[in-house]
Amino acid sequence: MPLFIFPLIGRFHPLIVHLPIGFILFALILMYYPRKDKNLLLPTVQFALLLSTLTAFFACITGIILYNQEGYAFDTIQNHLILGILTALTCLSLYLLVKKYQSTSNPKIHIGSAILFLSLTITGHLGGNLTHGETYLTEVLPEGVQETFGFKIQEQFEPFSIDADAWEQALFFDEVVQPILNQNCRSCHNEKNSKGDLILTSKESLLEGGKNGEVIFHKTPLESELIKRMLLPLDHEDHMPPKEKRQPVEAEVALIIAWLHAGTSFEETLGQSGISVDLVSSFFVKNETSIYPEVQLEPLEEDVFKELKGKGFFIEKLSVTFPLLKVSTINFTNAENQDLESLEPILAYITILDLSLSNVTDDIIPLIGKMENLTVLKLNETKIEGQNFEILKGNAHLIQLHLTKSMVNRDNLGKLNSHPSLQKVFAYETPLAKEINVEKLKELSFKVEVGNFELPSLPTDRMKY
Ligand code: HEC
C-alpha cells in the first residue's frame, strides 16, 4: 500500500466521527420514541445500532492512525481515545443486548443507553477541544461568567525581547530563560495544567522536575531532559513542545543551551555568563533606530574620524547609511575633561556617548549638554556627582542614562525630574542606591533601576576594540 494512505485515512477521522454520532443519536431516538406498539421499530433500532457499532469502530481505527501519524503526545489525547473506544464497545454491547432480549425496555438496556449517550457526548467534546482548542466554547462567554465557572483564561505572554543598550545587565534566568519557557512551554507545564507532572513557571518548580525526576542535570547540564526533549527530531513522540504546538525559534533554543552551558545559574547576568551579543541580538527590541532622532547631517570626512581615533576614542557609525555616531572612551580610560574638547567638531553627530571608567568630572556636563542628538549616555564608574545635571534637560533626545558606580545622589538625580525625553536611569551601586527607598524613586518622571544585588563588572566593559 502506498505510504501516504495511512496519513490520509487518519486525516479523515474528524469527518468520519460524524457517522457514529449520527447513527447513535438516531438509534437512541428510535428506542425512546413514544409509541403504542413497543416492538414495531425493533428491526430498525437493531439496524441503527449495528451501523453505529461499525462506524464507531471505524472512527476509532482512523483516530488511532491519526494519533500515530501526526505525533500527538499521548497525554493530550488519552481521555478522548479511551472514551472513544468505550463508546464503540458500549454500542456493541447495546446492539447485542437488544438482539438478545428482542426489546428496548429492559433495565440493562436503559443503563447501556445512558452510558452510551454520556460517553458519546464527552468523547465528542474532548475531540472538539483537540481540534478547536480547549477554550473554543468558553472563550465567547462574558469574562465574568468565565471566571465564576473557573474556565481557565489563557495567560498571554509577550514574545521574549531584550533591551539593546542594557542586555548585559539582564538576569540570564529571570529575564531570558523564564520568558522563553513562558512562551513555549507554560501552556502545558503550569500549576493548573502540569503535563508530565512538570511545572515550568519558576526556578523552584523547574528544579523540582517532572514525573521522571529532575529535568536539569547539574553535573552534565547539556544532557538535561529539558533540552534533550527540545532537540529530539520534531517527529519523535517525546519532542517538546509537541509537534502541533508553536515551536521555539532556533535562537531561543540556543539561549537555553547557553544557559545550561554556563552552569544553570539563577543569579548571573548575561554579561557575567560571557554570552556573546550575537546570541541575543535577534531579540533586541525592534525599530531600534527609531529611538534616534531624524537628522539632516552631512556625513563626516574620514580625516575627522582618523584624528579622533588617533587620540584614543572609539568611534563607530550606527549604520552605513546613518550619520549618527557611537563614541566611547573604552580604550582611553585615562581620558580627562579637556581630552573631550576635541570632540567639538562632531558634537551633533554623537548619539551614544560612553565615558565609563574615564576620569571625567561634573565639569564635562556642559559639553555633553551641547550634543543635541544624544540618546544614550553612559557614565558608569566615573566621579560624576551630577551637581549640574539640570543642563542635561537641554538634551531633548536623551532616553537612557547609565550611572552605575558613579557618585550621583538623590538630590542631583532629582535635577533631571521632568526631563523632556529621559525614560530610564541605571544607578546600581551609587550613593543613590543606598540612601533611597524604592517608593521615593517612583516620584521621578523616569524609571530608575538601582537593583538590590551587586552589579559585576562585565566582560564587555573592558573589551578592547
Ligand atoms: C502542548 C502541550 C505541551 C507543551 C507546549 C510542552 N509540553 Fe512538555 N510535556 C507535555 C506532555 C503531554 C508531557 C508528558 C508526556 C511525556 O512524558 O511525553 C510533557 C513532558 C515533558 C517533560 C518530561 C517530564 C517528565 O519528568 O517526564 C519535559 C522535560 C518537558 N515536557 C519539557 C517541555 C519543554 C522544555 C517545553 C517547552 C519548550 C514543553 N515541554 C512544552 C506537553 C507539552
Boltz pocket constraint, residues with backbone or C-beta under 6 A from the ligand:
constraints:
  - pocket:
      binder: B
      contacts: [[A, 73], [A, 74], [A, 75], [A, 76], [A, 180], [A, 181], [A, 184], [A, 185], [A, 186], [A, 187], [A, 188], [A, 189], [A, 195], [A, 196], [A, 197], [A, 198], [A, 209], [A, 210], [A, 211], [A, 212], [A, 213], [A, 214], [A, 215], [A, 225], [A, 226], [A, 227], [A, 229], [A, 230], [A, 237], [A, 238], [A, 240], [A, 241], [A, 242], [A, 245], [A, 246], [A, 248]]
      max_distance: 6.0
